[in-house]
Amino acid sequence: MQGLPSEALNEVAAYFQALAQPARLQLLNLLRGGERSVGELAGLCGYTAANVSRHLAFLMRQGLVEREGRGTSVYYRIADDSIYALCDLVCDNIARQFDRTASDRRAFARARRATGRAATKA
């Protein structure tokens, strides 16, 4: 991102904003298995078709999904599979943070127990 003009940074921020909503992440995960209609997606995630359509429109504006009308149905699919590499990278980072936090908590608990035992012996 170094050296990007502010207009380009705004586009980057909008792209990440598309990923900042759990419902949109859920829709992207559902599309990982292949294209689906709005009705299918609504049934799988428990949102209304109107809500799903709104989120998909947002994802489409950012170039993350594509749509295709077939008769009375509209089908969505992932426009760029690299989105999953980005999401996997973020999920791996979060998992490492959880592991570090759990390790820190265990170390703190051990230290507290040791301090408590030392205080009890004194």
HELIX and SHEET records of a PDB file:
HELIX    1   1 SER A    6  ALA A   18  1                                  13    
HELIX    2   2 PRO A   22  LEU A   31  1                                  10    
HELIX    3   3 VAL A   38  CYS A   45  1                                   8    
HELIX    4   4 ALA A   49  ARG A   61  1                                  13    
HELIX    5   5 SER A   82  LYS A  121  1                                  40    
SHEET    1   A 3 ARG A  36  SER A  37  0                                        
SHEET    2   A 3 SER A  73  ILE A  78 -1                                        
SHEET    3   A 3 VAL A  65  ARG A  70 -1                                        
END                                                                             
